Amino acid sequence: MKKFLSIVLSILMCAAIFTGCGGNSEGGNTDGQSSGESVKIGIIKIVEHSSLNTIEQSIIDRLEELGYKDGENAEISCMSAQNDSTTIPLMMDKFVADGYDIVVAISTPVATAAMNYSSQIPVVFSAVSDPVAANLTTSLEKPDKNITGTSDSVPVEKIIDMALELTPDIKTFGFIYNSGEDSSVANIERAKAYCEEKGLSYVEANVENSTAIQQAAESLVTKCDAVFSPTDNTVAEGMSILSQICKDAKIPCYVGADSLVQDGGFASIGITYEDLGIETANMVDKVLKGTSISDIPVMVFEDLYTYVNTTTADAIGVELSDEILNSDKTVIFE
């Protein structure tokens, strides 16, 4: 069930997507909520793209398995900031005013904005690369700002090592990201440091919005041997454009998330975003059942997988080894 809402505050209008998030109507354990009880769960993501959509849907599905059924014993409302962080406080104001029990903040920009409301409503975040650097908590083990959640820390160094193994002729990396996204900047700084350690050169392209990707990417591929983009929301929004430009140039595009490989990137190492959503929902359940957020450590995933897109590999002329293709730790997209 989808409903669209325009939030107007004075002369400021937020073109946010506001949806009643419904899971599947069948099955599910109802231990989460007993008959007659109802909870309000708000979900905000920074923008619509594959990674965040996967997390959101996984959260909704897992919540239903836990007994929180939208339209029955729960009201689950989803909003998208449409990549405009100035609208997030308006969404949080609405959730607080409407008496919501908890908010799920998907991505670093949403989490940092939602934290300002954590004294009024508990917040569980998802897909935050570095919660400490984002000032969401001073401790991963003991969250201290009424906000906790799941981290999608990008194994930048492992991705670069994989790139050098799969495409060993790389001398120069091209980094494409939005310098306005703190988590992207942090990951790119790590990539720069590791490239310097490895004796590799790098060039950069900053994209302030997804419409800038085409021009930036077309220029970038003329200056590098491989492209790397972290879990950048702006790039993710225009991943189909970036991946096609890289394929046309016969240049591998390494990325920081599995969904970006699914969207045409060449390869990545990392977590599964479906699992990220599941564990985020499990945390929501704990909070709603009375567990203090300070007793729910931030979860950083250590079980990593390799993701490769074989259609992209064929397009850029890279032959993947049987060892990679047949590994239990490899996920293949076509």
Salt bridges, closest charged atoms under 4 A:
GLU48 OE1 - LYS45 NZ 3.27
GLU56 OE1 - LYS45 NZ 3.23
GLU65 OE1 - ARG62 NH1 3.02
ASP98 OD2 - LYS94 NZ 2.91
GLU157 OE1 - ARG190 NH2 2.76
ASP161 OD1 - LYS198 NZ 3.70
GLU189 OE2 - LYS192 NZ 3.27
GLU204 OE2 - LYS192 NZ 3.02
ASP285 OD2 - LYS289 NZ 3.27
ASP295 OD1 - LYS142 NZ 2.78
ASP303 OD1 - LYS329 NZ 2.43
